[in-house]
Amino acid sequence: MLSTVELASGLKGSGLLYNHVCSSLSDLDMEMVRSVPPGGNWKDIPLETVRKSSRLTQIRASGGRTTYYGRLRGDHPSYTVNTYYNRPGNGTFIHPDQDRLISHREAARLQSFPDEYRFFGSAASMRKQIGNAVPPLMARAIGETIKAGLAVDLFAGAGGISEGLSQAGHRVVLASDINTSMCKTLKHNHSDASVVQADIADEVQYESLKQSIEGVLGGRTLRIVTGGPPCQGFSTAGKRDPADMRNSLIVPMLEIVSEFMPDYAVIENVPGMRHMQNGKVLRKTIEFLESFGYSCHCFQLNAEQYGVPQRRRRLVVLANRTGRKLESPLPSFSSVTRGRQREDARMTSAAYPPPINVSEAISDLPMIPSGGGSEECTYENYWLNSDYQRLLRGLLKMDEFLRRRGRLN
Ligand SMILES: C[S@@+](CC[C@H](N)C(=O)[O-])C[C@H]1O[C@@H](n2cnc3c(N)ncnc32)[C@H](O)[C@@H]1O
């Protein structure tokens, strides 16, 4: 329960809200969206509407994923936020109680980005930045298992990992990405970090990136090199690497690790990395790190167990050369399993509080029309109606958030 003083301080004042803009829908998409109830999907769309769409007709005939044309429900975490939240047919992105798609800000809330985190670039770029990010609260949990120090974030994107590591007390001294808009977002939100736009696969840019890292470190110890390289697998031909891992973007990242020998390397990827090329990608990555004296621990994390209001699974390779035991971060919330039917979704452990749900994540955000919203508007603190919202508005500290939810590791 909030004390009167806390309640009062939560109610007073206003701030800014960024990127609360959603994509427009065609008339036909709108007809579909209107017929889907919270927690529903394409199966709820009436036949007369289905007949107007060849895609829906096909899905109906052959059976499509139950996430397609899904509408979020307030009392559950969301499904995985990907880069297509502008398309109702590609996931569960319909707002729980407004007839529209989720806005960038709502997607960012579901990814656990704080509200002060601002995204730049085209709508398509923002979807990539938000949909491809590691949820900051998940990265924070990983960062908290490591003694605070200096970090370098490669393939940094919008900076989900950088943000999580910073929240865990690390200092991100350099973040790099190939993409101009990603770098603009990084620079705005991590103004202390040196942001380097570089194609890590290009030998000249790779060399200059290495020099930049050397420059910002100025001889200081590097605690962490981290990154979530797009996973393409390893080609078996080429001349740059003797270990048969050529053409993969993970190789230059591993080379940077071997060059700077940070205490820790943290590699994040999709769970499917375990099976890429029959496990070779992961095996070679670990062999490479071990050949430089690192111990490795590979584990999968469920985002909802770390305070993220979303089902999202991620694979992490955590490596160190300090001799300290490597451990997966302790969860603070229950995970959610999905049964055969969407209604079968349930919490897996009574030992933990239930995960943050969609309503706690976004119910305070102002109503906007389909295709509307604004890049910057006023946020009134009296809109707040959950601790998660207070956390992301910067009005509640993480330990207090966990304590009030009934769990503090
Ligand atoms: C999965 S995203 C990273 C997300 C990020 N870790 C986060 O938490 O927000 C992968 C990033 O790799 C970048 N990238 C792809 N190819 C690259 C290259 N050749 N050099 C540098 N960055 C590259 C992309 O622009 C993209 O932002």
The ligand as an ORCA input file, in Angstrom:
! r2SCAN-3c Opt
* xyz 0 1
  C      19.504     -7.501    -32.112
  S      20.010     -5.882    -32.418
  C      20.798     -5.447    -30.920
  C      19.900     -5.027    -29.818
  C      20.612     -4.436    -28.639
  N      21.525     -5.383    -28.025
  C      19.657     -3.913    -27.588
  O      19.598     -4.485    -26.508
  O      18.954     -2.911    -27.844
  C      21.405     -6.113    -33.472
  C      22.085     -4.832    -33.917
  O      23.230     -5.171    -34.703
  C      23.438     -4.121    -35.621
  N      24.322     -4.602    -36.703
  C      23.995     -5.430    -37.727
  N      25.056     -5.632    -38.526
  C      26.086     -4.920    -37.992
  C      27.431     -4.731    -38.373
  N      27.932     -5.310    -39.483
  N      28.214     -3.930    -37.623
  C      27.698     -3.340    -36.500
  N      26.421     -3.482    -36.086
  C      25.626     -4.272    -36.825
  C      22.034     -3.766    -36.087
  O      21.979     -2.438    -36.610
  C      21.227     -3.947    -34.811
  O      21.013     -2.710    -34.161
*
